[in-house]
Amino acid sequence: MEPAPITDSKVLFEIVSTKMPFGRYEGTLICDLPENYIVWFKQKGFPKGRLGILLETMYEIELNGLNELLRPLKKDFGNRKYGIVK
């Protein structure tokens, strides 16, 4: 499975708005998962489907030190979630 291109803003928005649906970190946003948990998936194999794409893309973001790309998206998602319009 190929990670989504990091330039795909839809995938980046999904990373900051999608919660982990199972496991120890169930309910945690993909972007907030601990790095060691994402590395564990890399070693064991990412799940199939959209979740796997999101996790693999998050792995690439972590690997390349690009976490700052997510900060404005997280802020925007929080504003949308709570109905704050700028």
Secondary structure, DSSP 8 states (H G I E B T S, - for coil): -----TT-HHHHHHHHH-B--SSTTTTSBGGGS-HHHHHHHHHH---SSHHHHHHHHHHHHHHTT-GGGHHHHHHHHHHHHTT---
